[in-house]
Amino acid sequence: MKFTEFIIRNFKGIENVTVNLNKSPDANIYTLVGLNESGKTTILEAINFFNPNDKGLSALELPGVTIKDYNILIPISKRDNFNDDISLEVTIKLDAEDLNKINEHTKNNTLFRQIEPVENIKYYRNYKYKDSKFQLLDSRWTGFNGWLKTEPNKKYIVIDDKKYSKDNNTLSVFCNNLIPSILYFPNFLFDFPSKIYLQTKAETTAKEKFYIELVQDILYSLENSSNIQIHLVDRIKSGDANDRRNLNSLLQKMSRKVTDIVFEAWNRIFKREIRDTRIVINCDTDSDGLPYLEFEIEAQDGIYQINERSLGFRWFFIFLLFTQFRPFRKNTPQNIIYLFDEPASNLHSSAQKQLLKSFENLTKNSKIIYTTHSHHLINPNWLESTYVVKNEGLKLEDPETYNIKKTNISIEPYRDFVINHPHNTAYFQPILDVLDYSPSNLESLPNCVLLEGKNDFYTLAYFQEVILAKPTKLNISPSTGSGNLDTLISLYIGWGKDFIILLDSDKEGGKQKERYVEKFGIIVEPRIFTLEDIDLTWKKYKMEKLFDNSEALQFQQTVYPSSTTFNKTHFNRTIQESLINKRNFAFSEQTKNNLNKVWIFLDKKIFNR
């Protein structure tokens, strides 16, 4: 089974939101971006709320994960008198193995001999309210048609019919055990305890329960039917020498397994091997006789507890424990969904970039949905499965003002949002930060062409690297406008580095060319050019004019397929993404000749001086 779509209605600040996980069939990683208080966390909470039978982390009653009082789900603006449903609907795709299991169960436990082959089924959870008080939960599956055993001819009928409610319920209970888990990881879990107590008591916290389950997952990975009570707790409390030997043997196997699995994943992600380091798991009892485990790291320079290592090490160690051992749980369905809310937000930029790499390794039999404000956690390759979250209660022009009664959380694919709200860049600023090139004024690049802006930089770089595949020793560096090259020119003159300047041949470009010549004199005069100097027919040209109009639109539609007219902003973002992803396009010979002419001119002017 695979989740393909979530529809959420009236959940907290959400009136009606659809999260489509099937729009990009090959996508397994989904990114949610947006302003603070836009509702990204609420969407994760709603998706987690789909867990049937409180599977996954919901069963642990973690704050922010488990919701016990359904009345707190009522939208704030409707709390005065809410007489509606909070509706959660999920579409699930079945594969051949699922159908075989369901058919076998249907044959042996219902009035039907088999179900009609279907690709998708739906699961509903409707929370009904009257006078702002929760009344009842209506949960059901739909989409099954069955062939009755009493029918001689093959004829499928709807099992949803009330007449067959018992059979439908039997199928629903069975399907609940096949549905993949949804695992929501709040940030507070990423604080490894110095002791993991193995027995629960009245004051045991949800976090402590979670780590007890983690220990059991490690035992599952040994595939020897070990369990916490018999093979750990009872042996720790026992004074028998044989029990102690058997306990030490089990702890040794657990230590070796954690070392192998965690550090193998670590080495794969970070591309560097951790040598002569291993995880050691010890046991003991406290003053009240309660058994616990301790996880330590034994390295060449000593033995450390997990919490004595760096923040980055601790975060990734715990992350790998969570994700690498969970699939060992017995009878766990594949295609788990992991939900991460602002993961690694407290780590430095390089660690966040490594987290993106680990996500790719994690998604073999799973999906990831995560929220972020950091451009270090944006991968341009995943923009097709990136969503922008918006809240009508927030005013973009005054983010500090939040009208809670106007709260309405919406979600829109990044591409669509950019087309529909081109000026609301604050919502997707982390993406722009990844795409934008912002060089330092202290970059000392020899043989450099100074350009007036980043769009010219991306256009020339894209054609040089991807379309024309031209080898060159020429460097290009953008400024922030045709009139803002003064500092770069001064630095290059001071450094004694060779450089030339290329500007558009529009009115502003000609004006700035004259100003630079007047300001810097004969040093700059032979080094500054406009597009018209390359081709006399390019008078009043900007860089995008070198593209055929209809061709430019077709190229733009490779990233913004719903666009119908040329848009300079969308066109330049298409170039940026195409360069980053090394994505080719069948440009006309005329366009390629135009850009090739630019490169030939620049090479000649700087290398034949």
N, C-alpha and C positions, 0 to 999 in steps of 0.2 A: 504494500500500500504506500502511496505517496500523497501528501497534501498538495493540492494544486490551487486552491482558492479559499480565502477566508472572507466572510461577509459579516460585519459587526454593526449592530444597530442599537442605539440608546445606551451604550456602555460608557458610563461616566461622561466625559466630554465629547464622545463620538456620537453623532446623529446617524450617519450612514457611511461606512467606509468599506471598500473592497480592496483586499490585498491579494493581488494576482501573482501566483508563483509559477504560472504556466505560460506567461507571455513570452518569456525567453526560455525555450525548452531546455537549453543546455546550461542554464544558470543554476548554480547551487548556493550562491552567496548573494545576499540582498542587503543593501545599505540604506539606512534611513537618516536623512539629514534635515536640518531645520533649526529655527531659533530656539533659545531656551524657553521653556513653558509651551512649546508648540504642540506637544502631545505625543512625542516619540515613545516615551516610557509607557503611556497609556495604551498605545497600540501593542506593545510587547505584552503587557499584562492581559489584554483582551485575547491575544493569540494563545497565551499560556492557559487561559481560562477554558480553552477547548478540550483540555485533557479529560477524556471520559474516565469515570471512576476515580478521579483524582490521582491519575498516574503521574509519573515523573516527580518533579520536586514539589508539586502541589500537596502531596500527601504528607510532606514534612512540616507544613504550617509555617513556612518561612515568611517573615514580614515582607509585604509587597508582592509575594508570590501566591500565598493562600488567602482566599477571601471567604471568611466564615459567615459574616453578616451581609447577606445579599442586598440589604437596604442601602448600603453605602455605594452601590453601583448606580443608583438613580441619578440622572443628570442634574447638576446643581440648579439649572434654570427651571427644572420641572419638579422640584422637591415639594412644592406647596400642595400639589394634588396630582400625583402621577398614576394614571390608569392605563397603562400600556404594557408592552412586553419589552424586555431586554433580550434581543435575539442574537444568537451566535450560530452561524451556518458554515459548514466546511464541506468542500468538494474533495473527494478522495479518489485517486486513480488506482484501479486494480490491475494486477498483472496476472499471468496465467497461473502462477502458483497460488495466489490468493483465491482465484476462482475454483481451483481444484479443491482447496481446503474447505471453502464455503459449500461447494457441491457435496462433498463427502459428509459434512455435518448436516446439510439439508436432507440428504437421503436417509440418514440414520436417526434423525431427531424431529422431523416435521412430516406433515401430510404431503409434502412435495418430493418428487423424485430427483429434481434438479432445478437450478435457476437458469434463467436466460442469460447468455454471455453479455456482459455490459462492460464498458470501459470505465465509467464513473458512477459513483454513488454519493449520496449526500447524508450528512449527519447534522441534526438540528438540536439546539438547546435553547428553549424559550423560557425565560424567567418571567412569570406573570405577576402583576402588581395591581392592587386596588387601594385607593386612598393613600398612596405612597407607602404601602406595606406589602412586603413580599408574600405571595399566596401559595404558589406551587411551581414546580419545575416540570416542564414537558420536554423530554428528550426522546428522539426517535431517529431511525434510519429510514431512508426512502430510496427507491430506485430499483428494488428487486421485483422481478416477475418470475413466477414459478410454474412448473408443469406438475399438476396434481397426479399423485400415484393412481387415482381412480379413473383418470382420463385415458382412454385407449389411444386416442390420437394426440400427437404432439401439439399442445396449445398452451401458450403462456398466459397467465393471468396475474393481475397486480396483487402482490402479497400484502400491500398496505391496507387492503380492504379490512374493515373491522371484523368481518367474518373469520379472518385468519390472524387476528391480533396475537394469539398465543404463539403461532409459528413465527410471526414477525418479531416478537419479543425474543424468541429462542435464537433467531438469526442475529438480532441486535446484540445480545449478550456475547455471542461468539465473535462477532466482528469487533466488539470493543477490545477483545484480547489481541486482535491483529493490528489495530491502529498504532502507528508509531508514537513513541513518547515525544513530548515537547519539554525540553529542559531549559528552564529560565535561570540564569546565573547572575544574581545581584552582586555588586562589587564587594559587599561586606563578607562574602564567602571566601574572598581571596586573602585570608589572614589565617595562616596555618597555626593550629593550637599546639602548645608545647606538649600536651598529653591528650591522647584520644581515649576517652573512657569507653569501655566496651559494653557497659550495662546502663540502661536508662533508669532514671528515677524521677520523682515528681518534679524536681527543679531542672531536669535536663532540657537544654535549649534546643530549638530547631536546628541551629547550626551544629550542635554536638551530635544530633541524630543523623544529620547529613554525613558527617565524617564516619559515623559507625557504618552507614551503608557503603561508604567508600572502602572501608576495610573489607566488607563482605565482597565487594566487586573484585578486590585484589585476590581474595580466596577463590572466587569463581574462575579467575584467569589461570589458576593452577590446575583446573580440570580434574580434581581428585575428590570432589564432593565434600570438601571441608566447609565447616560453618563456624561462626563466631562462638556460639555457646559451648558446643561439644569440644572443639579442637583448640580453642583459645582460652575462653573463660574458665571452663572446668579444669583444664590442665594447669593454668596459672594458679588457681586456688588449691590444687592438689599438692600433697607432700610426697607423692610417689615418685621414685627415681625414674621409672619407665616413662611416666607422664612428662617429666622434665626433659628427658632425652627426645621424646617425640615432639614436644613443644619447640625445643631448640631447632630440631630439623625443619619444622614448619616455618618458623620465623626466618630461618636461613633461606628457604625457598621463596618466601615472600620478599625478602630483601633483594635476592637475586633477580626476581621477576620485575620488581619496581625499577631496579637499576637498569636492566636490559631495555625495558619498554620505554621508560621516560628518557633515558639518555640516547637511545637510538632515535627517538623522535626529535630530541634536542639537536643531535648532530645533523639530522636531515634538514632541519629548519635553518640552523645557524651556519651550516657548512664548515663547522670546525669541531673537531673531536675533543670531548672531555675525557682526559686520560687519568688513569690511576685514581679514580673517584668512584665511590659506590655508596648506595643507600644502606644503612644498617637499621633494622627494626628491633627494638628491645621491648621487654615487658616488665611490669612490676605491679605492686598494689600500693595504694595510699594508706594513710593512717586508719581509715575506716574499712580497710580490706577490699576496696574496689579496684578491680584490675584495669590497667590501661596499657597502651602502646606508646612508645616514643620513636619518632623518625629522626635519624641523625645522618649527617653526611661525613663520610670518612675520606679525607683527601691526604695528599702528601704532607701538608703542613698542619694536620691535626684533625680532630673530630669536632663537628659543629652541629648545633641544632638548626633546623630549617630557618627559624626566625633570626638567626645570627648572620645569615647571608644577606647579600644586597637586595634591595627592593625588587629590582628587575629579575634576579634569579628566583626569588620567592614567588613572584607573580607567575612566571612561566612554569616553574615546577608544579605549582598548584593547578594551573591551567591544564597542563599535560596529564596530571593525575585524574582530573575530572573527566577529560575527554578520551583518554586512551583506555581507561579501565571500564567505563560505563558499558561499552558494547559486549563485555564478557558476561553481563548479567543473563542468567538463564531465561530462555524463551523471550528474549527481548527482540521486538520487531526491528527490522532495519529501517533506514530512512528517517532517523531521528532528526528533529529540528532543534538546533541550539539557538537560544536567544541570549544575546549579550548586550547589556545596557552600558554604553560608554566604556567599552573594555580598554584596559591599560591606559586610562585617562591620566593617571598619576605617574606614568613612566616617560622617559625621555624619548625624543623623536626616533632614534635608531631602534629602540625596543618596540615602538609602535609599528614601524615598518616590518620588523621581524614577525610581529603578530599577523600581519597580512599574509606573509608566506606560510605561517602555520595554518591559517584558515584554508588555504588551498589543499594542504595535506589532510585536513580533517573531513573534507566533504566527499569522500569516496562513496559512502553510503549514508549521507546525511545532507541537511541544508543548514545554513547559518543565516540568521537575521540579526543585524546589529545596528546600534545607533552610534553616531559620533558627531563631534564638533571639530575634530582634528583633520587637517588636510593630510597628515601623515598616515591616516587610516582610510584614505581614498585611493582606490586602484582604478585608473582610467579604463581598464579592460572590463570593469563591472558596471559601467554607466548604464548599460541597457537594463540592468536589474537594480537601479538606484531609484529611490523614491524621495520626494520632498514632502515633508509634513508641515502643514500650515494650520494655524489656530485663528479663527475670526475674532477671538477675544483680545488678540495682540494687535497693536498699531505699529506698522513698520516704521512710520516716521517718528514714533515715540515709544520705543521698546519697553520703557520703564512703566508705561501705562498699561494695565491689564484689567479689562472688564470681564470679570469671571462669569457674569450672567450672559454674555455674548459668546461664551465658549462653544466652539464647534470645530472639532478636529477633522481635517481632511487630509487625504494622501493622494499624490499625483505622480506618475512616472516623471523622472527628471526631464526627459526630452519634452514631454507635453508641458510641463511647468515652465520651462525656459521659453517655449513658444508663446504660451498664454500670458506669462507674467515676466517679460524680458527685463523689466526694470527692478524687479524684486530680487536683486542679486544677493542680498543679505541671507536669504533662505538657503542658497546653495554656494555660499562663499568658500567653504572648504574645497569644493570641486574646482572653482576658478583659481584658487591658490595653487592647486596641483598643476593646472594647465598653463598658468601664466609663467612667463620667463622673466625673472627679475634679477639682472646681473649686478654685481657689486661694482661701484666706481673704481675699485682698487684692483680689478682684474687687469693684469698686464698681458694682453694678448698681442703677439706680433702679427704683422701682415693682416691687419684687421680692417673690415668695412664697418663703419659706423652708420647705423640705420636710424630712421626717425621714430620707429615704434616696434612693438613686439609682433604685430601682425605681419609686417614686412619680414621680420626675422623668421617667423614660422613658415611663411610662404617660400622663401628662398631655401631654408633648411629642408623643408619637405621635398621640394623638387630635387635638391642636390642629393639627399640621402636615399629617397624612396623612388621617385618617378624617373629621374635621369640617371641615378646611381653613379654620380660623377665623383671620382677621387679628387680631392683638393686639399691644399695646405692653407687655404684662405679661411680666416676666421671672420665671423659676423657677430655684431653686438648691437642690441637695440637701445634706444633712449626712450624717453617718455613723451616724445613729440618733436616735430621738426624744429621748434625753437628752444629746445632744452639740451642741445649738444655741447654747450659752452664748456662745462666741466670736463667732459670726456676729451674734447679737443685740447684743452689746456694740459690735461694729464699726459696725453700722448705726445704732445710737443715737448713737455718736460722730461718724459721717459726717453725721448729720442726713438720711439717705436714707429715703424712704418704704418701708415693708415691712409684710407680714403673715406669719403663721405658720399652716401647716395640718398637723395631726397626725391619725393614725388615731384612731378613737373606741373603741379597745379599752382595757383596764384600764391599760396602760402609757401610752397617749396621754393619758388623763385625769389620771394621776398627774403626768406631766411638765408638763401645762398648769398645774396648780396650783402646781408648783414654780417655773416661770418667772414666774408672776404674783407669787408671794411674793418672788422674788429681785429682779425688775426693777420691780415696782410698777405704778403707773397708766400708765406709758408703754407697757407691753406688754399690759396687760389687755384693751384694746379691739382689739388686733391679733392675738390668738391664737385659733384655731378648731380644732375637730375635725370629722370628717365628719358627726357627729350634728348639728352646728350648721347644716349645709347641708340635711339632711333628717332629721327626728326618727325616721324608721323605720330610719335607718342606725346605730342603736345597736350598739356592739361590732363595727363594720365596720372592715376594712382595705381598702386600695385595690382589691385583686384581687376583693373580695366584690362590687364593682360589676358584675362580669361574671357572666353565667349560667354555671353549672357545666359543662353539656354543651358550651356554646359556647366556653368557655375551653379545654376539651380539644381541640375541633376546631381552634381557632386554634393551639394548641401543636403539633398534628400537622402543621401546614404547614412546620415546621422539624424536628420530631422525629416523623416519620411512624410509627415503630414503637412509640411510647409508647401505652399503653392506659389510664393513669390520670393525673389532673391532678398535676403536679409544679410547685411554686412556682418553683423554680430554673429549670426548663426553660421555664416560661411567661414568666418575666421576661426570659430570654435571647431568646425569640421576639420579644418586644416590642422589645428593643434592636436586633436585626437588622432587624426590619421597619421601624423608624424610620430606621436608617442607609441601608437600601436603598429607602426610600420605597415599601414593599410594602403594598398595600391588602388589606382583608379585609371580607367581607360580615357585619359585626356586626348583631345584632338592633336594632330601633328602641329597645328598652328600654335596652340597653347604651349606645347612642349618646346617649340622653336623659340617662342617669345621668352620663356624663362631661361632657356639655354643661352640665348643671346645675352641676357643679363649677366649670367655667370661668366661667359667668355669675355665680355667687356671688363668685368671686375678683375678677373685673373690678369688680363693684359695690362690694366692700369696699375696694378700694385706690384706685379712681378717684373715688368719691363720698364721700371722707372729709372 
